[in-house]
Amino acid sequence: MIDVRSRGEYASGHIPTAIHILYTQIEERINEIPKDKLIDVYCKVGSRSSVAESKLKGLGYKNVLNFGGINSYPYKLEK
């Protein structure tokens, strides 16, 4: 799972085990994202994660899903 929101949004609460990579930094930090695993991306409502999903697919990633907004996550967030 990749949280593509701002640093402040991530710090205020994120899905456990999610790593934080701003959607604008996907290309710069591509070496941190494994190609052989399912990648879920999320943001607050789904628009930034949609951009991140498109970037990853454009970079050759096949197993990428846009989870959408964090508000859809029904469990406790980690801080």
Beta strands, then each sheet from edge to edge (+ up, - down):
strand 1: 2-3
strand 2: 19-20
strand 3: 39-43
strand 4: 64-69
sheet 1: 2+ 1+ 3+ 4+
end
